[in-house]
Amino acid sequence: MSKSLDDFEQSSQQQQEKTLHDFKDVLQNLVYLLRTAAGADTTCLYWVNRNRRQFVKEAQSTSVEHARFEDRVAFEDHLFNEYKNISTPTVVKSNSGQEKNMLLIPFRNNNETVALTAIEGKNVKSRDKTNVVEAYNAALGKMLNTYLEVTNLYETEQQWAGYEKQLEFLNQPGHYIALLDTMVQKLQSFLAKGSVTVMANESGSWKPVLSAQKAIKPVSLGLPVEERTIAGDAIENEAAEFAIHFNGNPKRISPREQAAEGATLAIPFVVNNQIVALILITDENPLVFKESVKHKLKNLVRLTALEMQIRLNKSAEGLILTNEYDAVIPDIWERTVDTEIQRLKEKRSEYITWAGFVTLSELSKIRTQLRVEELRHMQKDIIRAINPANHGVPGFVGFHADYQYFILLQSKNAAAFKRWKEAVDKRFSKPFVLSIGKQIESSVKTGFVKLESTFEESYDVVQRCKQVLNSSGGMKPVSGL
């Protein structure tokens, strides 16, 4: 079954490529016929690419020797800039330096000029070429419509066959977090130039804790979600939210994120009637989010959540990505480290990422002073106290073992680790008051590394961090192996 689907997809892709090649050939011939019918020296067809603000040359025909045509020219640098919205054929003065005129023929679609065809020659006038222009525009329109119809048929056939294949992972056994991780990679495959990120409620605030390996410009891990953002609205309304970014707004998760482009879809991940994660899907091209694609993305998330619900014991309700202390579970943060290492190897990461452990220096003494239940409260208090977000640094806290916590920091600011470390040291430089009213006295020990492409996987990072923690006290982040 799998092989037949692969063969089908390959055949469909080849058919699409052939259709595009034939379409371009016909356009080239059409432009040639226009030149000869108009008795012109030169004809050239340009697409008006409003997203990139460029005129893009598609086809040309000329009898002029050594004529040059630029493939892509910014609006502001092109003679046609002031004519990019014309709705009727317009004569303009040629810039060739000779006694020539230029007739610009607009091609309109959905009340917008999407292409301009230029006819250049002596005595070029629109009234003399009415029949030629009308015939050309009619032929161009029919060609475009036929091409779009054919490619839509290919896409429809291929996308549903491919979509069924993508859902096969739901039938594979394994840990529920592996299921989530696979879902993230599947979602990423729908995007042209975007990212998929999983967000969890950690230590009282929602934060990104895992992004797809192939993600392009994902939001910073550990950056808290704020109100009046797409993610914030999805969490508050407990429903999917979609928005196109105009002038960088609305924000995806925070005013502090890098400039948002394109569009974003935020989908709650619901298990046992509770939002346990938020899936943030963004792409620089808003056209990616056709209604059919949005339906597929939402459906993939919903089916994964239902399968996860089947695999989980109801006693685990609410403790999916985090544990009883509100710290991210190892199955998540280990995958996050693996992903960030691979992104560094592939030169995809735009951030500096630090990872390491934190524990109390006087742990043995403290454990003899507090009862078991008091120690449980202490762990929650410590996790909140060392949480990077509470010190203005993007990051999150993971659980490694009792009284030993994993911290991941991610920022474009090279001083982010130092800022967090100094804030935590200051916090524990005096007696630390617990939420139950008792206090403890202890400094913290840390063991950190800056993630680099020289690491192979999270296991290497963990071992290196433990070495730093046990030997030097981890006062400074140490580079990779």
C-alpha positions in Angstrom: 0.0 0.0 0.0 2.7 2.4 1.0 4.7 1.7 -2.2 1.7 2.3 -4.4 1.0 5.6 -2.7 4.7 6.6 -3.2 4.4 5.7 -6.9 1.2 7.6 -7.2 2.7 10.7 -5.6 5.8 10.5 -7.8 3.7 10.1 -11.0 1.4 13.0 -9.9 4.4 15.2 -9.3 5.8 14.4 -12.7 2.5 15.2 -14.3 2.4 18.6 -12.5 5.9 19.4 -13.7 5.0 18.5 -17.3 1.9 20.6 -17.1 3.9 23.6 -15.8 6.5 23.2 -18.6 3.9 23.0 -21.3 2.1 26.0 -19.9 5.3 28.1 -20.0 6.0 26.9 -23.6 2.5 28.0 -24.7 2.9 31.4 -23.0 6.2 31.9 -24.8 4.5 31.1 -28.1 1.6 33.3 -27.3 3.9 36.3 -26.7 5.7 35.6 -30.0 2.4 35.5 -31.9 1.4 38.8 -30.2 4.6 40.5 -31.4 4.1 39.3 -35.0 0.4 40.1 -35.1 1.1 43.6 -33.7 4.0 44.2 -36.0 6.1 45.2 -32.9 9.8 45.0 -32.2 9.4 43.5 -28.7 6.8 41.9 -26.5 7.3 40.9 -22.9 5.0 39.4 -20.2 5.5 40.2 -16.6 3.7 38.9 -13.5 2.9 41.5 -10.9 4.0 39.9 -7.7 2.5 42.0 -4.9 3.7 39.9 -2.1 7.4 40.4 -3.0 6.7 43.8 -4.6 8.4 42.7 -7.9 7.7 42.5 -11.6 8.6 39.0 -12.6 9.4 38.3 -16.3 7.6 35.2 -17.6 8.1 35.3 -21.4 9.6 37.6 -24.1 10.0 37.9 -27.9 12.1 40.4 -29.7 13.7 41.2 -33.1 16.2 43.6 -31.5 19.7 42.3 -31.2 21.4 42.2 -27.8 18.2 43.0 -26.0 18.3 42.5 -22.3 15.5 41.5 -20.0 15.7 41.4 -16.2 14.0 38.5 -14.5 12.9 40.2 -11.3 12.8 44.0 -10.7 11.5 45.7 -7.6 8.4 47.8 -8.1 10.1 51.1 -7.3 12.9 50.4 -9.8 10.7 49.6 -12.8 9.2 51.8 -15.5 5.9 50.0 -15.0 5.5 50.8 -11.3 3.0 53.6 -11.8 1.0 51.4 -14.2 0.7 48.2 -12.1 -2.9 48.9 -11.3 -4.2 49.9 -14.7 -7.4 48.2 -15.9 -7.3 49.1 -19.6 -4.6 49.1 -22.3 -2.4 52.1 -21.9 0.3 53.7 -24.2 3.4 55.0 -22.5 6.7 56.4 -23.8 9.4 53.8 -24.3 12.6 54.3 -22.4 14.7 52.6 -25.2 15.9 56.0 -26.4 14.4 55.5 -29.9 11.2 56.8 -31.5 9.1 54.1 -30.0 6.0 53.8 -27.9 5.0 51.0 -25.6 1.5 49.6 -25.2 0.8 48.0 -21.8 -1.9 45.3 -21.7 -3.2 44.5 -18.2 -4.5 41.1 -17.3 -7.0 41.3 -14.5 -8.2 38.6 -12.0 -10.5 39.2 -9.1 -10.4 42.9 -9.8 -6.7 43.0 -9.5 -4.0 43.4 -12.2 -1.9 40.2 -12.0 0.1 40.6 -15.2 1.3 43.3 -17.6 2.2 42.6 -21.2 4.3 45.2 -23.0 4.3 45.7 -26.8 7.1 48.0 -28.0 7.6 49.5 -31.4 7.1 52.6 -33.6 3.6 54.0 -33.9 2.2 51.6 -31.3 -1.3 52.8 -30.4 -4.0 51.0 -28.5 -6.8 51.9 -30.9 -4.9 50.2 -33.8 -4.4 47.0 -31.9 -7.9 46.5 -30.3 -8.6 43.2 -32.0 -5.1 41.9 -31.4 -5.2 42.9 -27.7 -8.6 41.4 -27.1 -7.6 38.1 -28.8 -4.4 37.9 -26.8 -6.1 38.6 -23.4 -8.8 36.1 -24.1 -6.2 33.4 -25.0 -4.1 34.3 -21.9 -7.2 34.0 -19.6 -8.2 30.7 -21.0 -4.7 29.4 -20.7 -4.5 30.5 -17.1 -7.8 29.0 -16.2 -7.1 25.7 -17.8 -3.7 25.5 -16.1 -5.2 26.2 -12.7 -8.0 23.7 -13.2 -5.6 20.9 -14.2 -3.2 21.6 -11.3 -6.1 21.8 -8.8 -7.1 18.3 -10.0 -3.6 17.0 -9.4 -3.4 18.6 -6.0 -6.8 17.3 -4.9 -5.9 13.8 -5.9 -2.5 13.9 -4.4 -3.3 15.7 -1.2 -6.0 13.3 0.0 -4.0 10.2 -0.9 -1.0 11.7 0.9 -3.1 12.8 3.9 -4.4 9.3 4.5 -0.8 8.1 4.4 0.2 10.8 6.9 -2.4 9.5 9.4 -0.9 6.0 9.5 1.3 7.0 12.4 -1.7 7.0 14.7 -1.8 3.2 14.4 1.8 2.7 15.5 2.4 1.7 19.2 4.6 3.7 21.4 4.9 6.3 24.1 2.3 9.1 23.9 4.9 11.8 23.7 6.4 10.0 20.6 2.9 10.3 19.2 2.9 14.0 19.8 6.4 14.4 18.4 5.4 12.6 15.2 2.3 14.8 14.9 4.5 17.9 15.0 6.7 16.7 12.1 3.6 15.8 10.1 2.1 19.3 10.6 5.4 20.9 9.6 5.3 19.1 6.2 2.2 21.2 5.3 4.2 24.4 5.5 6.2 26.3 2.9 8.3 28.5 5.1 7.0 28.3 8.6 7.1 26.5 11.9 5.2 24.2 14.3 5.6 24.7 18.0 4.1 22.9 21.0 3.3 25.0 24.0 2.7 23.7 27.6 1.5 25.3 30.8 4.6 25.3 32.9 4.9 26.9 36.3 1.7 28.8 35.8 2.3 30.2 32.4 2.0 28.9 28.8 5.3 28.6 26.9 6.8 27.0 23.8 8.6 23.8 24.9 9.2 22.0 21.6 9.5 23.0 17.9 9.7 20.9 14.7 13.2 20.1 13.5 12.5 21.7 10.1 10.8 24.8 11.6 11.7 28.1 10.1 11.9 31.1 12.4 10.0 29.5 15.3 9.1 31.5 18.4 11.8 31.4 21.2 11.4 28.4 23.5 10.3 29.5 27.0 8.9 32.8 25.9 5.7 33.2 27.9 2.3 33.7 26.2 0.7 37.1 26.9 -2.8 38.3 26.5 -4.2 39.7 23.3 -2.1 37.4 21.2 -3.2 34.6 18.9 -2.0 31.9 21.4 -3.5 33.8 24.3 -6.9 34.1 22.6 -6.9 30.4 21.7 -6.2 29.4 25.3 -8.8 31.8 26.7 -11.5 30.9 24.3 -10.6 27.2 24.2 -10.9 27.2 20.5 -8.7 27.4 17.4 -7.7 30.9 16.4 -6.5 32.0 12.9 -5.1 35.4 11.9 -3.2 37.0 9.1 -0.4 39.3 10.3 -0.6 42.9 9.0 2.3 45.1 9.8 3.5 42.4 12.3 0.2 42.2 14.2 -1.5 40.4 15.8 1.4 38.9 17.7 1.7 35.1 17.9 2.5 34.8 21.6 4.2 38.0 22.8 5.2 41.6 21.9 8.8 40.5 22.6 8.8 37.9 19.7 10.6 38.6 16.4 8.4 40.2 13.8 5.5 38.1 12.7 4.8 37.6 9.0 2.3 35.7 7.0 -0.4 34.0 9.1 -0.8 31.9 12.2 -3.1 29.1 13.3 -3.3 28.2 17.0 -5.0 24.9 17.8 -5.8 23.7 21.4 -4.7 20.1 22.1 -7.5 18.7 24.2 -7.3 15.5 26.2 -10.1 14.4 28.6 -11.8 17.7 28.0 -8.8 19.7 29.1 -6.3 21.8 27.1 -3.0 20.1 27.8 -1.0 21.8 25.0 -1.4 24.4 22.4 -0.1 23.8 18.8 1.1 27.0 17.1 1.4 26.8 13.3 2.7 29.7 11.4 3.9 30.4 7.9 5.3 33.4 6.1 2.9 32.8 3.2 -0.7 33.2 4.3 -1.9 31.5 1.2 -0.7 28.2 2.7 -3.7 28.3 5.0 -6.5 27.4 2.5 -9.7 26.2 4.2 -9.0 22.6 3.2 -5.5 22.8 4.7 -6.7 24.4 7.9 -9.3 21.6 8.2 -6.5 19.0 7.7 -4.3 20.6 10.4 -7.1 20.8 12.9 -8.2 17.3 12.2 -4.7 15.9 12.6 -4.3 17.6 16.0 -7.8 16.4 17.1 -7.1 12.7 16.0 -3.7 12.7 17.7 -5.3 14.0 20.9 -8.0 11.4 20.8 -5.4 8.6 20.3 -3.4 10.0 23.2 -6.5 10.0 25.4 -7.0 6.3 24.6 -3.4 5.5 25.6 -3.4 7.5 28.8 -4.8 6.5 32.1 -7.4 8.9 33.4 -5.3 9.3 36.6 -2.8 11.2 34.4 -5.4 13.9 33.6 -3.7 17.3 33.5 -0.2 15.8 33.8 0.6 15.2 30.2 3.6 17.5 29.4 4.4 18.5 32.9 4.5 16.7 36.3 3.0 17.3 39.7 5.5 20.1 40.4 4.6 21.9 37.1 7.9 21.1 35.5 8.3 19.8 32.0 8.7 16.0 31.9 12.0 14.5 30.6 10.2 12.9 27.5 9.6 16.4 26.3 12.8 18.3 27.2 15.1 15.5 26.0 13.3 15.7 22.6 13.7 19.4 22.7 17.4 19.2 23.2 17.7 16.6 20.5 15.8 18.9 18.1 17.8 22.0 18.9 21.1 20.1 18.3 19.9 18.9 14.9 18.8 22.5 14.1 22.3 23.7 15.0 23.8 21.0 12.8 21.6 22.1 9.9 22.3 25.8 10.6 18.6 26.4 11.2 18.7 28.0 14.6 18.7 31.7 15.1 19.0 31.5 18.9 21.6 30.8 21.5 20.5 27.9 23.7 21.8 26.9 27.1 20.9 23.7 29.0 21.8 22.5 32.4 20.9 21.4 35.9 20.1 23.3 39.1 20.0 21.9 42.6 20.5 23.1 46.2 23.9 23.1 47.8 22.6 22.3 51.3 20.2 19.6 50.1 21.1 16.9 52.6 20.8 19.2 55.6 17.4 20.6 54.4 15.9 17.1 53.8 16.5 16.3 57.5 14.7 19.5 58.6 11.5 19.2 56.6 8.8 16.5 56.4 7.9 14.7 53.2 4.9 16.9 52.4 6.9 20.1 53.2 9.6 18.9 50.8 6.9 18.5 48.1 5.9 22.2 48.6 9.6 23.1 48.6 10.1 21.6 45.2 7.2 23.6 43.7 8.6 26.8 45.3 12.1 26.2 44.0 10.9 25.6 40.5 9.0 28.9 40.5 12.0 30.7 42.0 14.5 29.4 39.3 12.0 29.8 36.4 13.7 31.9 33.7 10.5 33.7 32.8 10.3 35.1 36.4 13.7 36.8 35.6 12.8 38.2 32.2 14.7 35.5 30.3 13.0 33.1 27.8 13.3 29.5 29.1 11.5 26.7 31.0 12.1 24.3 33.9 12.1 20.6 33.4 12.1 17.8 35.9 15.2 15.5 36.0 15.0 13.9 39.5 13.8 14.9 42.9 15.5 18.2 43.9 17.4 18.3 40.6 15.9 20.4 37.8 16.7 20.9 34.1 16.7 24.4 32.7 16.6 25.4 29.1 17.3 29.0 28.1 16.9 30.4 24.6 17.6 33.9 23.4 19.4 36.0 20.8 21.0 37.9 23.7 24.4 36.4 24.5 24.1 37.8 28.1 20.8 35.9 28.8 22.4 33.1 30.8 24.5 35.5 32.9 21.4 37.6 33.6 19.4 34.5 34.8 22.3 33.1 36.8 22.9 36.3 38.7 19.2 36.7 39.4 18.9 33.1 40.8 22.1 33.5 42.9 20.7 36.7 44.4 17.4 35.0 45.1 19.1 32.3 47.2 21.7 34.6 48.8 19.4 35.1 51.8 17.0 32.8 53.6 14.4 31.4 51.1 10.8 31.6 52.5 8.6 28.7 51.4 4.9 29.0 50.6 4.1 27.1 53.8 5.8 29.7 55.9 9.1 27.9 56.7 12.4 29.0 55.4 15.6 27.3 54.2 19.1 28.5 53.7 21.0 27.3 50.7 22.8 28.6 47.7 22.3 26.8 44.3 24.6 24.6 42.3 24.4 24.7 38.5 26.0 22.8 35.7 25.3 24.3 32.2 26.5 24.0 28.6 25.8 26.1 25.6 24.3 23.8 22.9 26.5 23.4 19.9 26.5 21.2 16.8 29.3 19.1 18.3 26.8 17.4 20.6 25.2 14.3 19.2 22.1 14.0 21.3 20.5 15.0 24.6 22.3 12.1 26.5 25.7 13.8 25.7 24.4 17.1 27.0 23.1 15.5 30.2 26.4 13.8 30.9 28.4 17.0 30.2 26.1 19.0 32.5 26.5 16.5 35.3 30.3 16.7 35.0 30.1 20.5 35.3 27.7 20.3 38.2 29.8 17.9 40.2 33.2 19.4 39.4 33.2 23.1 39.1 29.9 24.0 40.4 28.8 25.2 37.0 29.4 28.9 37.6 29.8 29.5 33.8 28.2 27.9 30.8 30.7 25.5 29.1 30.8 24.9 25.4 30.0 21.6 23.9 32.3 18.5 23.7 
